[in-house]
Amino acid sequence: MMDELPVDQVRTLLAVVDEGTFDAAAEALHVTPSAVSQRVKALEQRTGRVLLQRTKPVRPTESGAVLVRFARQLARLERDARGELGLSGAGEPTRVSVAVNADSLATWFLGALTRVRGFCFELHREDEAHTAALLREGQVMAAVTSSPDAVPGCSVRPLGRMRYLPVAEPEFAEGYVSGRPLAEALSEAPVVVFDRKDDFQDGFVRRLGRGSAGALRHYVPTSEGFVTAVAAGLGWGLVPQTQADPLLREGRLVRLAPDRWMDATLYWQQWKLDSPALAALAEAVSLTAAEALLN
């Protein structure tokens, strides 16, 4: 039937995306580059859509991403079935790919992985506002995300809220903030941000009634490095409470507004598959989040 999706063509599309080129996919599949090209063209004709951007590396189109996700789900189901039948070969661990934001990774998420044994985890670090895109593209099977809207083909459940405190090194706070209206001070003071996608500090300043945080910005793209940069006096920043509390007790940080904070609500999204690996991980993540996050 014309509406069927031949498995060999779908797997070939996935190989091209994963390997980056038609030639590399051909080598991985042990076929000729011509065969790879013919399979992809046949799949595009069958679906009536362009599935790949012929760039280097190759990237899926929006329609192609749907089939890439489908191909990964097929592979996941096949591995689970082989495992249940005792057909998994030695040295073939069950691999679960997850997108998780840096602050969760640095604070609570690894604790969830210790509750699950026998699996191999492949973690993709991405901002919580963008992890859902990796799910949509089929690059990961599950994600910690800030989006409550389920990606097509995925289920979603709330995890809790991660609280962030506006803090700075004491001398920095004295020099830039003390004695001034907080909104004015933070709209002009040096600030630490995670990367160019990060608008969390800007959002906090907007809540205070100003347009954005200051123009002098230090980009520090690791959770631990971010906290270290703030404690070193490079700028102020919003730090997860679990990371800020020890430094506040030691006097290395001070809160800039004791009655203000920012909460990030987190959700768990995963493929809708009857997969033992995904089910076990989801349960572990939910339990750990209930212990570590605010309700």
C-alpha atoms as a printed R data frame, in Angstrom:
    type eleno elety resid chain resno      x       y      z
1   ATOM     1    CA   MET     A     1  0.000   0.000  0.000
2   ATOM     2    CA   MET     A     2  1.198   3.521 -0.793
3   ATOM     3    CA   ASP     A     3  0.634   4.769  2.769
4   ATOM     4    CA   GLU     A     4  2.971   2.196  4.295
5   ATOM     5    CA   LEU     A     5  6.442   3.278  5.407
6   ATOM     6    CA   PRO     A     6  9.056   0.688  4.384
7   ATOM     7    CA   VAL     A     7 11.264  -0.014  7.375
8   ATOM     8    CA   ASP     A     8 14.463  -0.182  5.323
9   ATOM     9    CA   GLN     A     9 13.820   3.278  3.884
10  ATOM    10    CA   VAL     A    10 13.019   4.764  7.286
11  ATOM    11    CA   ARG     A    11 16.158   3.247  8.819
12  ATOM    12    CA   THR     A    12 18.210   4.554  5.930
13  ATOM    13    CA   LEU     A    13 16.885   8.069  6.524
14  ATOM    14    CA   LEU     A    14 17.898   7.782 10.178
15  ATOM    15    CA   ALA     A    15 21.378   6.592  9.222
16  ATOM    16    CA   VAL     A    16 21.871   9.577  6.904
17  ATOM    17    CA   VAL     A    17 20.849  11.997  9.662
18  ATOM    18    CA   ASP     A    18 23.008  10.307 12.302
19  ATOM    19    CA   GLU     A    19 26.063   9.897 10.071
20  ATOM    20    CA   GLY     A    20 25.747  13.319  8.465
21  ATOM    21    CA   THR     A    21 26.324  12.321  4.828
22  ATOM    22    CA   PHE     A    22 25.015   9.798  2.313
23  ATOM    23    CA   ASP     A    23 28.478   8.254  1.940
24  ATOM    24    CA   ALA     A    24 28.913   7.777  5.705
25  ATOM    25    CA   ALA     A    25 25.422   6.281  5.962
26  ATOM    26    CA   ALA     A    26 26.250   3.864  3.145
27  ATOM    27    CA   GLU     A    27 29.361   2.732  5.017
28  ATOM    28    CA   ALA     A    28 27.402   2.262  8.256
29  ATOM    29    CA   LEU     A    29 24.684   0.267  6.477
30  ATOM    30    CA   HIS     A    30 27.146  -1.712  4.321
31  ATOM    31    CA   VAL     A    31 25.431  -0.653  1.086
32  ATOM    32    CA   THR     A    32 26.423   1.642 -1.768
33  ATOM    33    CA   PRO     A    33 25.850   5.428 -1.651
34  ATOM    34    CA   SER     A    34 23.594   4.965 -4.654
35  ATOM    35    CA   ALA     A    35 21.381   2.571 -2.688
36  ATOM    36    CA   VAL     A    36 21.134   5.062  0.159
37  ATOM    37    CA   SER     A    37 20.179   7.858 -2.226
38  ATOM    38    CA   GLN     A    38 17.567   5.686 -3.940
39  ATOM    39    CA   ARG     A    39 15.968   4.678 -0.630
40  ATOM    40    CA   VAL     A    40 15.728   8.274  0.573
41  ATOM    41    CA   LYS     A    41 14.289   9.445 -2.755
42  ATOM    42    CA   ALA     A    42 11.777   6.594 -2.699
43  ATOM    43    CA   LEU     A    43 10.695   7.574  0.813
44  ATOM    44    CA   GLU     A    44 10.336  11.223 -0.235
45  ATOM    45    CA   GLN     A    45  8.221  10.156 -3.208
46  ATOM    46    CA   ARG     A    46  6.089   7.913 -1.014
47  ATOM    47    CA   THR     A    47  5.436  10.656  1.540
48  ATOM    48    CA   GLY     A    48  5.264  13.476 -0.985
49  ATOM    49    CA   ARG     A    49  7.624  15.596  1.112
50  ATOM    50    CA   VAL     A    50 11.246  16.698  1.101
51  ATOM    51    CA   LEU     A    51 12.746  14.945  4.105
52  ATOM    52    CA   LEU     A    52 16.354  16.135  4.125
53  ATOM    53    CA   GLN     A    53 18.224  19.378  3.734
54  ATOM    54    CA   ARG     A    54 21.166  18.422  1.523
55  ATOM    55    CA   THR     A    55 23.686  20.332  3.620
56  ATOM    56    CA   LYS     A    56 26.885  19.197  5.316
57  ATOM    57    CA   PRO     A    57 26.055  17.681  7.668
58  ATOM    58    CA   VAL     A    58 22.639  16.615  6.371
59  ATOM    59    CA   ARG     A    59 19.727  17.852  8.479
60  ATOM    60    CA   PRO     A    60 16.105  16.663  8.488
61  ATOM    61    CA   THR     A    61 13.308  18.962  7.428
62  ATOM    62    CA   GLU     A    62 10.300  19.297  9.715
63  ATOM    63    CA   SER     A    63  8.689  16.313  7.948
64  ATOM    64    CA   GLY     A    64 11.970  14.430  8.061
65  ATOM    65    CA   ALA     A    65 12.224  14.945 11.815
66  ATOM    66    CA   VAL     A    66  8.872  13.184 12.235
67  ATOM    67    CA   LEU     A    67 10.231  10.115 10.431
68  ATOM    68    CA   VAL     A    68 13.550  10.278 12.281
69  ATOM    69    CA   ARG     A    69 11.640  10.160 15.566
70  ATOM    70    CA   PHE     A    70  9.588   7.248 14.223
71  ATOM    71    CA   ALA     A    71 12.772   5.415 13.227
72  ATOM    72    CA   ARG     A    72 14.287   5.841 16.684
73  ATOM    73    CA   GLN     A    73 11.101   4.593 18.295
74  ATOM    74    CA   LEU     A    74 11.156   1.521 16.043
75  ATOM    75    CA   ALA     A    75 14.747   0.861 17.065
76  ATOM    76    CA   ARG     A    76 13.818   1.260 20.755
77  ATOM    77    CA   LEU     A    77 10.920  -1.192 20.460
78  ATOM    78    CA   GLU     A    78 13.094  -3.680 18.590
79  ATOM    79    CA   ARG     A    79 15.777  -3.559 21.300
80  ATOM    80    CA   ASP     A    80 13.174  -4.009 24.036
81  ATOM    81    CA   ALA     A    81 11.635  -6.976 22.227
82  ATOM    82    CA   ARG     A    82 15.032  -8.578 21.677
83  ATOM    83    CA   GLY     A    83 15.815  -8.115 25.354
84  ATOM    84    CA   GLU     A    84 12.556  -9.731 26.475
85  ATOM    85    CA   LEU     A    85 13.218 -12.653 24.132
86  ATOM    86    CA   GLY     A    86 16.765 -13.045 25.404
87  ATOM    87    CA   LEU     A    87 18.196 -12.191 21.993
88  ATOM    88    CA   SER     A    88 20.280  -9.183 23.037
89  ATOM    89    CA   GLY     A    89 23.923  -9.939 22.440
90  ATOM    90    CA   ALA     A    90 26.640  -9.481 25.014
91  ATOM    91    CA   GLY     A    91 27.950  -5.943 25.146
92  ATOM    92    CA   GLU     A    92 24.667  -4.544 23.831
93  ATOM    93    CA   PRO     A    93 23.355  -2.428 26.726
94  ATOM    94    CA   THR     A    94 20.001  -0.706 26.645
95  ATOM    95    CA   ARG     A    95 20.727   2.939 25.825
96  ATOM    96    CA   VAL     A    96 18.382   5.754 26.851
97  ATOM    97    CA   SER     A    97 18.952   9.274 25.508
98  ATOM    98    CA   VAL     A    98 17.669  12.198 27.586
99  ATOM    99    CA   ALA     A    99 17.798  15.985 27.219
100 ATOM   100    CA   VAL     A   100 18.238  17.806 30.528
101 ATOM   101    CA   ASN     A   101 19.005  21.382 31.513
102 ATOM   102    CA   ALA     A   102 22.362  22.182 33.110
103 ATOM   103    CA   ASP     A   103 21.005  23.229 36.518
104 ATOM   104    CA   SER     A   104 19.002  20.017 36.937
105 ATOM   105    CA   LEU     A   105 22.042  18.045 35.839
106 ATOM   106    CA   ALA     A   106 24.205  19.802 38.440
107 ATOM   107    CA   THR     A   107 21.738  19.491 41.313
108 ATOM   108    CA   TRP     A   108 19.195  16.653 41.333
109 ATOM   109    CA   PHE     A   109 18.917  14.741 38.051
110 ATOM   110    CA   LEU     A   110 21.908  12.408 38.426
111 ATOM   111    CA   GLY     A   111 20.334  11.120 41.628
112 ATOM   112    CA   ALA     A   112 17.477   9.764 39.526
113 ATOM   113    CA   LEU     A   113 19.887   7.778 37.343
114 ATOM   114    CA   THR     A   114 21.363   6.041 40.383
115 ATOM   115    CA   ARG     A   115 17.917   4.539 41.046
116 ATOM   116    CA   VAL     A   116 17.925   2.749 37.705
117 ATOM   117    CA   ARG     A   117 20.357  -0.073 37.023
118 ATOM   118    CA   GLY     A   118 21.344  -1.942 33.893
119 ATOM   119    CA   PHE     A   119 20.880   0.911 31.410
120 ATOM   120    CA   CYS     A   120 23.325   3.119 29.553
121 ATOM   121    CA   PHE     A   121 22.398   6.820 29.581
122 ATOM   122    CA   GLU     A   122 23.241   9.368 26.921
123 ATOM   123    CA   LEU     A   123 22.568  12.855 28.273
124 ATOM   124    CA   HIS     A   124 22.175  15.931 26.084
125 ATOM   125    CA   ARG     A   125 22.607  19.204 27.962
126 ATOM   126    CA   GLU     A   126 20.299  21.953 26.757
127 ATOM   127    CA   ASP     A   127 18.349  24.863 28.229
128 ATOM   128    CA   GLU     A   128 15.009  23.702 29.641
129 ATOM   129    CA   ALA     A   129 13.202  25.981 27.206
130 ATOM   130    CA   HIS     A   130 14.796  24.158 24.282
131 ATOM   131    CA   THR     A   131 14.987  20.492 25.372
132 ATOM   132    CA   ALA     A   132 11.561  19.794 23.856
133 ATOM   133    CA   ALA     A   133 13.030  20.611 20.446
134 ATOM   134    CA   LEU     A   134 15.400  17.646 20.789
135 ATOM   135    CA   LEU     A   135 12.381  15.426 21.471
136 ATOM   136    CA   ARG     A   136 10.567  16.854 18.473
137 ATOM   137    CA   GLU     A   137 13.590  16.185 16.258
138 ATOM   138    CA   GLY     A   138 13.874  12.613 17.529
139 ATOM   139    CA   GLN     A   139 17.348  13.112 19.000
140 ATOM   140    CA   VAL     A   140 16.283  12.003 22.489
141 ATOM   141    CA   MET     A   141 13.635   9.723 23.981
142 ATOM   142    CA   ALA     A   142 12.815  11.902 26.984
143 ATOM   143    CA   ALA     A   143 13.496  15.382 28.311
144 ATOM   144    CA   VAL     A   144 13.323  17.628 31.332
145 ATOM   145    CA   THR     A   145 11.595  20.680 29.892
146 ATOM   146    CA   SER     A   146  9.847  23.889 30.874
147 ATOM   147    CA   SER     A   147  7.049  23.240 28.375
148 ATOM   148    CA   PRO     A   148  3.756  21.725 29.600
149 ATOM   149    CA   ASP     A   149  2.651  21.209 25.983
150 ATOM   150    CA   ALA     A   150  3.332  17.642 24.902
151 ATOM   151    CA   VAL     A   151  5.468  17.117 21.813
152 ATOM   152    CA   PRO     A   152  3.494  15.007 19.283
153 ATOM   153    CA   GLY     A   153  3.835  11.355 20.213
154 ATOM   154    CA   CYS     A   154  4.952  12.144 23.765
155 ATOM   155    CA   SER     A   155  3.405  12.158 27.222
156 ATOM   156    CA   VAL     A   156  4.061  14.894 29.782
157 ATOM   157    CA   ARG     A   157  3.960  15.025 33.582
158 ATOM   158    CA   PRO     A   158  4.854  17.848 36.018
159 ATOM   159    CA   LEU     A   159  7.999  17.438 38.114
160 ATOM   160    CA   GLY     A   160  7.995  20.518 40.342
161 ATOM   161    CA   ARG     A   161  9.548  23.958 40.640
162 ATOM   162    CA   MET     A   162 13.240  24.834 40.870
163 ATOM   163    CA   ARG     A   163 13.745  28.052 42.840
164 ATOM   164    CA   TYR     A   164 16.401  30.607 41.853
165 ATOM   165    CA   LEU     A   165 17.666  33.379 44.134
166 ATOM   166    CA   PRO     A   166 19.097  36.737 42.938
167 ATOM   167    CA   VAL     A   167 22.522  36.814 44.572
168 ATOM   168    CA   ALA     A   168 25.931  38.473 44.330
169 ATOM   169    CA   GLU     A   169 29.302  38.525 46.048
170 ATOM   170    CA   PRO     A   170 29.100  40.876 49.098
171 ATOM   171    CA   GLU     A   171 31.545  43.530 47.826
172 ATOM   172    CA   PHE     A   172 29.857  43.473 44.410
173 ATOM   173    CA   ALA     A   173 26.478  43.995 46.060
174 ATOM   174    CA   GLU     A   174 27.837  46.862 48.155
175 ATOM   175    CA   GLY     A   175 29.375  48.579 45.144
176 ATOM   176    CA   TYR     A   176 26.581  48.133 42.599
177 ATOM   177    CA   VAL     A   177 23.325  47.583 44.466
178 ATOM   178    CA   SER     A   178 23.395  48.922 48.014
179 ATOM   179    CA   GLY     A   179 21.464  52.151 48.517
180 ATOM   180    CA   ARG     A   180 19.843  52.121 45.070
181 ATOM   181    CA   PRO     A   181 16.447  50.952 43.830
182 ATOM   182    CA   LEU     A   182 16.925  47.289 42.927
183 ATOM   183    CA   ALA     A   183 15.439  47.569 39.428
184 ATOM   184    CA   GLU     A   184 17.710  50.468 38.531
185 ATOM   185    CA   ALA     A   185 20.785  48.795 39.984
186 ATOM   186    CA   LEU     A   186 20.287  45.443 38.248
187 ATOM   187    CA   SER     A   187 19.504  47.076 34.909
188 ATOM   188    CA   GLU     A   188 22.975  48.635 34.973
189 ATOM   189    CA   ALA     A   189 25.197  46.247 36.976
190 ATOM   190    CA   PRO     A   190 27.361  43.542 35.354
191 ATOM   191    CA   VAL     A   191 25.474  40.258 35.124
192 ATOM   192    CA   VAL     A   192 26.354  36.586 34.646
193 ATOM   193    CA   VAL     A   193 24.259  34.655 32.117
194 ATOM   194    CA   PHE     A   194 24.479  31.064 30.974
195 ATOM   195    CA   ASP     A   195 24.578  31.629 27.211
196 ATOM   196    CA   ARG     A   196 22.931  33.772 24.555
197 ATOM   197    CA   LYS     A   197 19.678  31.827 24.873
198 ATOM   198    CA   ASP     A   198 19.460  32.613 28.572
199 ATOM   199    CA   ASP     A   199 16.988  35.430 29.340
200 ATOM   200    CA   PHE     A   200 16.299  34.407 32.942
201 ATOM   201    CA   GLN     A   201 18.100  37.387 34.463
202 ATOM   202    CA   ASP     A   202 16.391  39.705 31.968
203 ATOM   203    CA   GLY     A   203 13.039  38.236 32.987
204 ATOM   204    CA   PHE     A   204 13.759  38.961 36.634
205 ATOM   205    CA   VAL     A   205 14.620  42.591 35.890
206 ATOM   206    CA   ARG     A   206 11.472  42.927 33.770
207 ATOM   207    CA   ARG     A   207  9.456  41.762 36.776
208 ATOM   208    CA   LEU     A   208 11.004  44.637 38.698
209 ATOM   209    CA   GLY     A   209  9.767  47.068 36.060
210 ATOM   210    CA   ARG     A   210 12.856  47.582 33.881
211 ATOM   211    CA   GLY     A   211 13.505  46.380 30.334
212 ATOM   212    CA   SER     A   212 16.452  44.042 30.857
213 ATOM   213    CA   ALA     A   213 19.573  43.317 32.839
214 ATOM   214    CA   GLY     A   214 22.767  45.254 32.205
215 ATOM   215    CA   ALA     A   215 24.708  45.330 28.952
216 ATOM   216    CA   LEU     A   216 27.960  44.126 30.562
217 ATOM   217    CA   ARG     A   217 27.422  40.372 30.450
218 ATOM   218    CA   HIS     A   218 29.634  37.416 31.248
219 ATOM   219    CA   TYR     A   219 28.601  34.198 29.445
220 ATOM   220    CA   VAL     A   220 29.421  31.127 31.556
221 ATOM   221    CA   PRO     A   221 27.845  27.989 30.006
222 ATOM   222    CA   THR     A   222 28.136  25.535 32.910
223 ATOM   223    CA   SER     A   223 26.031  25.436 36.049
224 ATOM   224    CA   GLU     A   224 29.003  25.078 38.389
225 ATOM   225    CA   GLY     A   225 30.981  27.743 36.515
226 ATOM   226    CA   PHE     A   226 28.012  30.112 36.651
227 ATOM   227    CA   VAL     A   227 27.866  29.900 40.449
228 ATOM   228    CA   THR     A   228 31.631  30.284 40.724
229 ATOM   229    CA   ALA     A   229 31.566  33.382 38.501
230 ATOM   230    CA   VAL     A   230 28.872  35.028 40.640
231 ATOM   231    CA   ALA     A   231 30.729  34.158 43.869
232 ATOM   232    CA   ALA     A   232 33.907  35.593 42.356
233 ATOM   233    CA   GLY     A   233 32.216  38.966 41.873
234 ATOM   234    CA   LEU     A   234 32.026  39.035 38.088
235 ATOM   235    CA   GLY     A   235 28.343  39.927 38.220
236 ATOM   236    CA   TRP     A   236 25.034  39.169 39.862
237 ATOM   237    CA   GLY     A   237 22.934  36.199 38.809
238 ATOM   238    CA   LEU     A   238 20.003  33.922 39.573
239 ATOM   239    CA   VAL     A   239 21.396  30.798 41.238
240 ATOM   240    CA   PRO     A   240 19.453  27.619 42.136
241 ATOM   241    CA   GLN     A   241 18.650  27.759 45.840
242 ATOM   242    CA   THR     A   242 20.297  24.390 46.490
243 ATOM   243    CA   GLN     A   243 23.573  25.789 45.128
244 ATOM   244    CA   ALA     A   244 23.176  29.231 46.696
245 ATOM   245    CA   ASP     A   245 22.306  28.200 50.273
246 ATOM   246    CA   PRO     A   246 25.776  26.873 51.292
247 ATOM   247    CA   LEU     A   247 27.474  29.989 49.900
248 ATOM   248    CA   LEU     A   248 24.961  32.244 51.640
249 ATOM   249    CA   ARG     A   249 25.677  30.518 54.955
250 ATOM   250    CA   GLU     A   250 29.420  30.962 54.407
251 ATOM   251    CA   GLY     A   251 28.984  34.649 53.612
252 ATOM   252    CA   ARG     A   252 30.383  34.274 50.085
253 ATOM   253    CA   LEU     A   253 27.065  35.370 48.572
254 ATOM   254    CA   VAL     A   254 24.299  37.713 49.695
255 ATOM   255    CA   ARG     A   255 20.696  37.861 48.535
256 ATOM   256    CA   LEU     A   256 19.885  41.020 46.623
257 ATOM   257    CA   ALA     A   257 16.170  40.838 47.411
258 ATOM   258    CA   PRO     A   258 15.210  38.585 50.348
259 ATOM   259    CA   ASP     A   259 11.542  38.630 49.340
260 ATOM   260    CA   ARG     A   260 12.048  37.947 45.627
261 ATOM   261    CA   TRP     A   261 12.999  34.913 43.575
262 ATOM   262    CA   MET     A   262 12.271  33.186 40.266
263 ATOM   263    CA   ASP     A   263 10.779  29.707 39.932
264 ATOM   264    CA   ALA     A   264 11.231  27.474 36.904
265 ATOM   265    CA   THR     A   265  8.487  24.867 36.565
266 ATOM   266    CA   LEU     A   266  9.853  21.644 35.102
267 ATOM   267    CA   TYR     A   267  8.099  18.819 33.269
268 ATOM   268    CA   TRP     A   268  9.066  15.335 32.126
269 ATOM   269    CA   GLN     A   269  8.247  14.465 28.534
270 ATOM   270    CA   GLN     A   270  8.904  11.080 26.940
271 ATOM   271    CA   TRP     A   271  7.912   8.991 23.973
272 ATOM   272    CA   LYS     A   272  4.587   7.165 24.289
273 ATOM   273    CA   LEU     A   273  6.162   3.723 24.091
274 ATOM   274    CA   ASP     A   274  5.588   0.586 26.132
275 ATOM   275    CA   SER     A   275  9.292   0.518 26.966
276 ATOM   276    CA   PRO     A   276 10.547  -0.948 30.266
277 ATOM   277    CA   ALA     A   277 13.615   1.311 30.137
278 ATOM   278    CA   LEU     A   278 11.596   4.489 29.725
279 ATOM   279    CA   ALA     A   279  9.056   3.425 32.345
280 ATOM   280    CA   ALA     A   280 11.778   2.699 34.909
281 ATOM   281    CA   LEU     A   281 13.538   6.003 34.225
282 ATOM   282    CA   ALA     A   282 10.297   8.009 34.405
283 ATOM   283    CA   GLU     A   283  9.498   6.520 37.809
284 ATOM   284    CA   ALA     A   284 13.000   7.284 39.104
285 ATOM   285    CA   VAL     A   285 12.893  10.856 37.794
286 ATOM   286    CA   SER     A   286  9.486  11.484 39.372
287 ATOM   287    CA   LEU     A   287 10.602  10.163 42.771
288 ATOM   288    CA   THR     A   288 13.824  12.165 42.773
289 ATOM   289    CA   ALA     A   289 12.108  15.353 41.611
290 ATOM   290    CA   ALA     A   290  9.511  15.003 44.384
291 ATOM   291    CA   GLU     A   291 12.373  14.974 46.906
292 ATOM   292    CA   ALA     A   292 14.412  17.778 45.350
293 ATOM   293    CA   LEU     A   293 11.942  20.264 43.852
294 ATOM   294    CA   LEU     A   294  9.143  22.414 45.221
295 ATOM   295    CA   ASN     A   295  5.561  21.287 44.642
